[in-house]
Amino acid sequence: MNSKLVILSLLLAGASTAMAQSNGAKDKYFSERFKDNIFISVGAGAQLNVNPDNFDYGFGHAITPQIHLSVGKLFNPTWGVRFQAAGLWSTLYSKYGMVSGTYNEIKNKHYLTTRIDGLYNITNAIAGYNPDRLFTVSAFAGPGLTWAKTFGKQDDFNALINGSVGLMGQFNVNKYLDINIEARGEVSPSMFGSKSSAYTDGAVSLTAGVTYTFGGKNFVSCNSIVDTKSINDEVNRYRNELAAAQQELAAAKNAAGRVETVTKEVVKEVQVPGPRAIFFQIGKTKLNDQGKVNLLLAAKAMKANPDKKYKIAGYADKATGSARINQKLSEKRAKVVYDALVAEGVNPNQMEIIANGGTDNMFYNKKELNRVVILE
């Protein structure tokens, strides 16, 4: 009986340590499904064509409008990627290639720029994710192609490789909508070709727009594994069972002392069953330290009752993942528990594996508690 008290003490200590680690750690978040956190953005503003020829004439005449459309996805609150198409026209003032030697204004040089940007949210990386935060700052960078007819012998239509970097500020209106302001610097081969004295053009743009996230911003915490209240409830239940077993054993000893037979003492061994719930992290089948302690206790009880049959029932959370994925996940979790019990010396003939796939509302109406294997 003293050994049972020691085991229960270890269980209590392990649960306390797990809760302390969970409360002290900083939550990390991610997009649970591919379709989560996909967004679309539109914006408009102005672009300045930074070409050396424009320095002689003045920047004011080289400012033109720009519009852009973006589609992208956030993998987590810090990292994301987007595809952007932007353009309208650009303007150049130049003497280069002109017989008269006077400035020539090249108006309405239409172009389309396509970009792939990597997004890095600086605010969330430093301060941690907060869905109620009003404003965040992100950096972005990436390659692209500028599509335009370049001046030359034949005015050919070409794709010019470009690269750009920038900063974006986002105002969080609600979980679906953001207002964003972004500044970008870009360099590419000059689309003005023989009309320009420079081989490359620079561009600086400032735009404002809105971003809509389909289904709303939805990130899942990696630390939402097991509710601490449910752990305490489980520990208290087994502690009560242990106290009842102690009382029953004491009563058996008293009864044995009053009987004058050859047997001087009657000892009734009551095997207290170990915890039957082994919880898993989202999308995982690996046992954590707490689950291993639970299995050690369960294995001891099962070996003490070799004639009893046990069901090892695996479950997954119905609210996350497809039915096929959840079925496979519940099978793997149940098999992991089965193999661990066999490794502890439990007779395989005592156990039956059952995979129940995705389910909901098993314990306290909390979906993270559906990621479990239950021994019955």
N, C-alpha and C positions, 0 to 999 in steps of 0.2 A: 504493500500500500504506500510506503514511503517513496518508492520509485515512481508511483503515479503522481504523487505530489511534486516531485522534482520535474517530471515531464510537463505538468501543467504550469509550473513556474517558468520553465523555459519558453512555453508557448506564450504566456503573458508577456515575458520580456521581449520576445521576438515581435509580438504585435505592437508593443509600445515603441520599439525601435523603428518599425516600418512606418508607424504614424508620424514619428518625429522626422524621419527622412522625407516623407511626403510633404509635410508642412514646411520644412526648411528649404526644399529645392525650388528653383525657379521654373515655372511651367514652360514647356516648349509646345508649339502648336504646328499643325500641318493640315493640308487638304486631304481629307480621308478618301474622297472619290475623285476620279478624273474630271467629272463634270462640275465639281465645286469650284467656285472662285474664278470662273471665266467672265471676262468683262469686255465691254466695248466703249470706246471713247471718241468724242468729236471735239474739235477745237479750231479756233481761228485767231489770227493775229498778224504780225508784220515780220518781214525778213529784210535784213540788210546785206547786200552783196558786197563783200569785202574784196574787191579786185583792185590791184595797184593803179589801174587807169582811173578809177573813181576818186582816188586821193587828190588828183589835180583839179577835179571839178567840184567835189564836195559830196559828203555822204547823203545829204538830204534827198537828192534826186535818185539815189540807189535803193531807197526803201520801197518795198513792194508788199502787197498782201500775201498771206499764206493760209491755207486750210489743211487740216489733217484728219484722218480717220484711223483708229487703232483697234486691234483685237488682240487680247492676251489672256494670260492665266497666271495666278499667284499660286506657287507651290506651298508656300507658308507665308506668315506675315512679313518675312524679310526678303525673300527671293521670288522673282517672277520673270516672265518673258512676254514680249509683245511684238506683233507685226504692225508696222505703220506705213501708210501711204500719204504723202504730202505733196503740195505743189500749187501752182498757178502760173506766175510768170516772173522773170527777173529782168533787170535793166542795166545797161552798161553805157558809160560815156567814155569815148576813146578817140585819140588821134591816130592810133596804130593802123597802118595799112590804108590811110586816107590820102589821096593825092593832094587835096586842098590844104591839108594841114590843120583844118579846123576840127573842133570836137564833133563827133557824130553820136547821136543818141540812138541806141538800139533798143527799141521798145518791144514790150510784149513777147519776150523770148520765153515761150511756154515750155514747161518741164513737168515731170512727175518723178518724185523721189520715193523709193521703197526702202524700208529699213527693218532690221531685226535688232531690237533693244533688249539687253539684259537689265533687269530692274533690281535695285538694292535699296530697301527702306532703311535709311540711316537711323531714324527715330526708334523704330521697333527693334533694331539690332542693339542699340545702346540701352534703351529704357525698358525693353520688354513689350510684349503685345498687350494692348488695352483696347477692346472694341469700342469703348466710349470716348477715346481720345479725339479731340476736336481737329488737330492739325498734325500732319507728319511731313517729313522731308525725305525724298528719295533721290538717288543718283542713278543715271542710266548711261549706257554706252553700247555701241555696236556698229557693224558694217552695213552698207546699203548699196543701191544702184540708182543713179540719176539718169532718167530717160529723156533725151532731147535731141533735136536736130542741131548738130554742131556746124558752125560756119567753116567752109573749106571749099575745095574745088567743086564738090557735088552736093553740099548741104545734106550730108548723110545723117540718118537717124541712128544714134548710138546709145549704148548703155555704159555709163561712166561710174567706176567704182568709187565709193565715198566712205568716209568714216566720221562719226560724230560722238560727242559726249554732252551731258547736260544735267540739270537739276530740276526736280519737280516738287512743288508743294501741293498737298491735297487737304482740302477741308472736308471733314466727315459730316455729311448732312444726315444720313441714316445708313442702315446696313446695306441699302441698295445703291445709293447715290453719293458721289463725291464731286466737288468742284475742284478742278486742278489748274494750276498755272505752271508753265514749264519754259525754261530757257535752254537753248541748244546752240552749240558751236559745231560747224561742219566744214570739212575740206574735201574737194573733189577736183578732177581735171576740169579745166575751163570749158563750159558749154559754148563759149563764144568763139572758140577756135581761132581762125586767122584774123578775126577782128580785135583780138585781145593781145596785149604784149606779154601776158602772163600765161604760164602753162596750167596753173591751178587757180581755182576760185575758193574763197572762203565765204561762209555765210553764218550770220548770227540771227537767230529768230527768238521771238517772245510771243507765246500764244496762251490763251485761256480757253477752257472748255469744261465739259462734264464727262463723268465716267459712270456707267451703269453696270453693276455686277448681277449677272443672272442668278436668281435664287437667293441673292443676298450674300454678304461675306460670311463664310462658314468655315471656321477652323476648329479642329479637335485637339484638346490638350493630351499630351503624352502621359501626364501624371494622373489622369482620371482612371485609375485601375480598380481599386476596391474602396467602397465607402467605409470610413472608420467606424461608424455606428454599427454597421452589420458585423464588423470584426468583434466589437465589444459584446454584441448580443450573442455571437457564437461562443465566445470565451465564457460568458456568464452562464450560458446553458450547460456547457460541459462541466463547469465548476459546481453547479447545482447537482448534476448527475453524480459527480464524485462524492459530494457530501452525503447524498442519499445512500450511495454504496457503502460508505464508511459506517453509517448508522445501521444498515442491514448486517454488515459484518460483525459489529459490536453486539447486536441482538443475537446472532448465531452463536457467538462465543459464550454469552451468558446462558443461553439454553443448554449448550453442551456441558457447562460446569454443573448443572443441576441433575444431569443424567448419570446414574451409577452403572456404567457398562465398562466393557473392556477398553473401549475407546475413551481416552481421557480428555480429548479435545477435538472439537469439530471445527474445521477451518473451511469457510466457504469463500472460494476465490471468485470475485466478481470482476470481470474484465470490462473496463469502461471503454466504449468505442471512441476512437479518435475522430477528429473533425472530418466531416464528409464532403465539405465544399472546398474545391481547389480552384482558385480564380486565376485568370490569365489576362495579360495585357491585350489591347485591341490589335487584332490581326496576328497575334503571336500564338505559338504552341509550346514555348519554352517554359519550364517550371522555374518559379522564383524560389528564394530561400524559404519563405513562409509556406509555400506549397509543398516543399520537400519535408518540412517539419510535420505538416498535416499527414503526408503519406507515411512517414515513419510510425505515427500513432495509429493510423488506420491499419497498416501492415501487422502491427503487434496484435490488434484485436482480431484480425482475420485469421492469423495463424493460431490464435487461441481457440478459434471456433472452426475447425476444419470441415465440419459437416454443413456449415451455412453457406448459401450461395449469395453472391453479391452482383449487383448490376452497376456497371460503370457507364454513366450516361453523360455524353458530351453535348454541349450547347454552344451556340453563338448568338450574337446580337442581331435580331431581325432588322433593326433600324439602319444597320450599316452593312453594305455589301449585298451582292446578289444571292438568290436562293442556292445556286450551285456552289458559289464560294463558301457560303455559310455551312452547307452540308459537308464539304470537304474539311473545313476548319474544325467542325465538331467531331468528325471522325479522327482527325490527327490528334486533337486534344485528348480524347478518350484513349487512343492508342498509347500516347505518351504516359498517361497515368497507369494504364495496364502494364506497360513494360517496366515502369519504375517499381510497381508492386511485386512483379515477378522477380526483379532483381533483389528485392528485400526478402525473398523466400516464400512468398505467397503461392499456393498451388494454383496454376492457371485454370484448372477445372472448377475452381470456386468462383470464377469471374466470367461475366458476359458483357461484351462491349455493345453499347447502344449509341448511335449517332442521331441526335434529334434535330440537327440543323439550326436555323435561326428561330429564336423565340423572343418574347417580350414580357415585361411585367412579372418576372419570376420573384424578385425580392424588392420590396420597398419602391416599386415602380421606377427603378433606376436601371437604365439600359446597360451601364458598365458591369452590373452584377449578372447579366445574362451570359457573359463570357466565362463559363464555368464548367467543371466536371463534377458530378454529384455521385457519391457512392451510396447505394441503397441496399 
